[in-house]
Amino acid sequence: MKAINKTYDFKTEFLRVRDFLSDTFGIYHRSVNWRIERWEYAFYFVAPFLANWGQGTPSHQSAKEAIRFLESLTGLWETEDGQIAGVVSIEHPDLTHPGFGEFFIQRHPDHLSLFPQMLDFAEANLRNPNQNRLFIYVEPDDQPLRGLLEERGFVADPERIGRESELDLSNQNIPKSLVLPEGFRIQSMVDDNDLEKRCKAFGLGFNHPDPLEWPSLISYEYLQKAPDYRKEHDIVVRAPDGEFASFCLIWHDEPNNLAILEPVGTQPEYRRMGLAREAVYEAIRRVAAKGVKKIIVGSDQPFYQSIGFVPVETRIRFQKNYT
């Protein structure tokens, strides 16, 4: 069935695309496309976060503008009977961000013939105007997409790769009890929805000592409005002084019995104490109780492998430089 490109509208199409990503994961049984958490995170956290990056007085208006900018750079294809056939998206709606210029193709196996149109859209709308480049990460054997990229002048950079790991709960025994240093305790944002502490933990957890580079309270307020965000799945380890020392947010794709870790971090002064491990274990216990069979994380770090995650996906960066 023929599919046509149409204007993406955040208000009317967001949940439809979210369902499309969940459905296609169920078809492929792996992360050929984005999963639901990355789609929701881009609009409900990354956009408002980058909108207020480095600003002393964050504003709702700048957050809304960033979401509209992200909306304007999203391509949507739909069949004649109204079914989503494909999506082209970005993750960092900020022209100054080093990730601007990266694009992502969300496909359906019945509509792979849309690849040329999707690449046309990306080349016309998504290149980084400052660095004059466009790039995408794809699996080495992802044909015909890889071949189409190479025909258009995209060049593989085997040194720049992205990896993903999985934890199969049918083959792993997650500890049932906590092992925390004295005075530390596990809780969730249900227990203490202190966004100021949560944003501080996020900023320091990703090695940003400058508070202007931490998420704004506005950006976390947006995140908590995401359709699949759950406060009970936003786990923190509370230090004896009340600080949120470590954190783990887990997302639940219920139709696929799937959960995804995004993000996980620990403040520098609390590292190497086993706190992130316990936060991850607690998050896994909570979704396992709801029927989750598989956990995914977009990393192959030894930390995750020590918990039982196994690397399963590798993607190579393909980049085109324009003159």
C-alpha positions in Angstrom: 0.0 0.0 0.0 1.3 3.4 -0.9 2.5 5.7 1.9 2.9 9.5 1.7 4.8 12.0 3.8 2.7 14.2 6.0 3.4 17.0 8.5 4.1 15.6 12.0 1.8 17.1 14.7 3.0 16.6 18.3 -0.5 16.8 19.8 -2.2 14.3 17.5 0.7 12.0 16.4 2.9 11.6 19.4 1.1 8.6 21.0 0.5 7.1 17.5 4.3 7.1 16.9 4.8 5.8 20.4 2.5 2.8 19.6 4.2 2.3 16.3 7.6 1.9 18.0 6.1 -0.5 20.5 4.4 -2.5 17.7 7.6 -2.7 15.5 9.6 -3.8 18.5 7.1 -6.7 18.8 7.6 -7.4 15.1 11.4 -7.4 15.0 11.9 -8.5 18.7 14.9 -6.2 18.9 15.8 -2.5 18.7 15.7 -2.0 15.0 13.9 1.3 15.7 13.9 3.5 18.8 12.1 2.0 21.7 9.3 4.0 23.5 11.5 5.5 26.1 13.8 7.2 23.6 10.9 8.8 21.8 9.3 10.0 25.0 12.6 11.1 26.5 13.4 13.2 23.4 10.2 15.3 23.5 9.6 15.3 27.3 13.1 15.7 28.6 15.8 16.3 26.1 14.0 19.2 24.3 13.1 21.2 27.4 16.4 20.4 29.0 18.4 21.7 26.0 16.1 24.7 25.8 17.2 26.0 29.2 20.8 24.7 29.1 23.1 27.2 30.7 20.3 29.7 31.5 20.0 31.3 34.9 16.3 31.6 34.6 14.7 28.7 32.7 11.3 29.4 31.1 8.4 27.3 30.0 8.3 29.3 26.8 11.8 28.2 25.7 10.9 24.6 26.5 7.7 24.9 24.4 9.8 26.4 21.5 12.3 23.5 21.7 9.5 21.0 21.5 8.0 22.8 18.5 11.5 22.8 16.9 11.8 19.0 17.4 8.3 18.6 16.1 9.2 20.5 12.9 12.2 18.3 12.3 10.2 15.0 12.5 9.1 13.3 9.3 6.1 11.0 9.2 4.9 8.7 6.5 1.3 7.2 6.5 -0.5 4.7 4.4 -3.7 5.5 2.5 -5.7 3.9 5.3 -4.1 6.0 8.0 -1.4 3.6 9.4 2.0 4.9 10.2 4.6 3.5 7.8 7.7 5.2 8.9 9.3 8.1 10.9 12.5 10.1 10.6 13.5 11.8 13.8 16.3 13.6 15.7 17.2 13.6 19.4 18.9 16.9 20.1 16.8 20.0 18.9 19.6 22.5 19.5 21.8 23.8 16.7 24.7 24.2 19.0 24.6 20.7 20.4 27.3 18.3 19.0 24.5 15.7 18.5 22.6 17.9 16.1 23.0 16.4 12.6 22.3 12.9 13.8 19.1 11.4 12.5 17.2 8.2 13.1 15.0 6.1 10.8 12.0 4.3 12.3 10.9 1.7 9.8 8.1 -0.9 9.3 9.1 -4.1 7.5 6.3 -3.7 5.0 7.5 -0.2 3.9 11.3 -0.4 3.4 10.8 1.1 0.0 10.4 4.4 1.9 14.1 4.5 2.7 15.0 6.8 -0.3 12.3 9.3 0.7 13.4 9.2 4.3 17.0 9.9 3.4 15.8 12.8 1.1 13.9 14.3 4.1 17.0 13.9 6.3 19.4 15.5 3.8 17.0 18.4 3.1 16.1 19.2 6.7 18.4 17.6 9.3 22.1 18.4 8.5 24.1 20.4 11.0 24.4 23.9 9.4 27.5 24.8 11.5 29.5 21.7 10.8 27.8 20.9 7.5 27.4 17.2 8.2 24.8 14.5 8.7 25.2 11.2 10.3 23.4 8.0 11.4 24.3 4.8 13.3 23.3 1.6 11.5 24.1 -2.1 11.9 26.9 -3.3 9.6 24.6 -5.7 7.7 21.6 -3.4 7.6 20.7 -3.7 4.0 19.4 -2.0 1.9 19.8 1.0 4.1 23.6 0.8 4.3 23.9 0.5 0.5 21.7 3.5 0.0 23.7 5.5 2.5 27.0 4.6 0.7 25.5 5.5 -2.7 24.7 9.0 -1.3 28.2 9.6 0.0 27.9 8.5 3.6 31.1 7.0 4.8 31.5 4.4 7.6 33.6 5.3 10.7 34.3 1.9 12.4 35.9 3.7 15.3 32.6 5.3 16.3 30.1 2.8 17.3 27.0 2.4 19.5 26.2 -0.7 21.5 23.2 -2.1 23.3 22.9 -4.9 25.9 20.1 -7.1 27.2 19.3 -8.9 30.4 17.1 -12.0 30.0 15.3 -12.4 33.3 14.6 -16.0 32.5 18.3 -16.7 32.8 19.3 -14.4 35.6 18.5 -14.4 39.3 18.2 -10.8 40.6 19.0 -10.5 44.3 15.9 -10.2 46.5 17.4 -8.2 49.2 19.3 -4.9 49.4 23.0 -4.5 50.1 23.6 -0.9 51.0 26.1 0.9 53.2 24.8 2.0 56.6 22.5 5.0 56.5 21.7 4.7 52.8 18.2 3.6 51.6 16.3 2.9 48.4 13.3 4.9 47.6 11.5 6.3 44.5 10.1 9.7 43.5 6.8 8.5 44.9 8.4 8.7 48.4 10.0 12.1 47.9 9.4 14.0 44.7 12.2 16.5 45.3 13.0 17.7 41.8 15.8 20.0 42.9 17.7 17.0 44.4 16.8 14.9 41.4 18.2 17.4 38.9 21.3 17.9 41.0 21.9 14.2 41.1 21.5 14.0 37.3 23.9 16.8 36.6 26.6 15.6 38.9 26.0 12.0 37.9 26.9 12.9 34.4 29.9 14.9 35.5 28.6 18.5 35.2 29.7 20.4 38.3 28.1 23.7 37.0 24.5 23.9 38.1 23.7 25.8 34.9 24.3 22.6 33.1 22.0 20.5 35.2 18.4 19.8 34.1 16.1 22.6 35.1 13.1 21.9 37.3 11.0 22.7 34.3 12.6 19.9 32.3 12.0 17.4 35.0 8.4 18.5 35.4 8.0 17.8 31.6 9.6 14.4 32.0 7.1 13.4 34.7 4.3 14.1 32.2 5.6 11.6 29.7 3.0 9.0 29.0 5.1 6.1 30.3 7.1 7.8 33.0 6.2 6.4 36.4 7.4 7.9 39.7 7.6 4.4 41.2 10.0 3.4 38.5 12.3 6.5 39.1 14.6 5.0 41.8 17.0 6.9 43.9 19.4 5.9 46.6 19.1 8.4 49.5 22.3 9.2 51.3 22.4 9.8 55.1 22.4 13.5 54.6 19.3 13.4 52.4 21.1 13.8 49.0 20.0 11.6 46.1 23.3 9.8 45.7 22.5 7.5 42.8 19.5 7.0 40.5 18.0 4.7 38.0 14.9 5.3 35.8 13.3 2.3 34.2 10.6 2.4 31.5 8.0 -0.3 30.9 6.8 -1.3 27.4 4.0 -3.4 28.7 2.8 -5.0 25.4 6.3 -6.4 24.8 7.1 -7.4 28.4 10.1 -5.2 28.0 11.8 -2.6 30.2 14.6 -0.1 29.4 17.1 1.6 31.7 17.5 5.3 30.9 19.2 6.9 32.6 21.5 5.6 35.4 24.0 7.6 37.3 25.8 8.3 40.6 27.2 11.5 42.1 31.0 11.4 42.0 31.5 11.4 45.8 29.3 8.3 46.2 30.8 6.2 43.5 32.3 2.7 44.0 29.9 2.0 46.9 27.6 -0.3 44.9 24.8 2.2 45.0 23.9 2.3 41.2 23.9 -1.5 41.2 21.3 -1.6 44.0 19.2 1.1 42.3 19.3 -1.0 39.1 18.4 -4.2 41.0 15.4 -2.4 42.7 14.2 -1.0 39.3 14.4 -4.5 37.8 12.6 -6.1 40.7 9.7 -3.6 40.3 9.2 -4.3 36.6 9.8 -8.0 36.9 6.8 -8.1 39.3 4.7 -6.7 36.4 5.7 -9.4 34.0 8.8 -8.0 32.3 11.0 -10.7 30.7 13.7 -8.6 29.1 15.7 -5.5 30.1 17.6 -3.3 27.6 20.3 -0.7 28.2 22.0 1.4 25.5 25.5 0.5 26.7 28.0 -2.3 26.9 29.8 -0.9 29.9 31.4 -3.5 32.3 29.1 -2.3 35.0 26.1 -3.6 33.2 27.8 -6.8 32.2 28.7 -7.5 35.8 24.9 -7.5 36.5 24.3 -10.0 33.8 23.6 -7.8 30.7 25.0 -9.2 27.4 25.9 -7.0 24.4 23.6 -7.8 21.5 23.7 -4.9 19.1 26.5 -2.9 17.5 25.9 0.1 15.2 28.5 2.0 13.1 28.4 5.7 12.4 27.9 6.7 8.8 28.6 10.3 8.1 28.3 12.6 5.1 30.1 15.9 5.0 28.8 18.6 2.7 30.9 21.3 0.9 
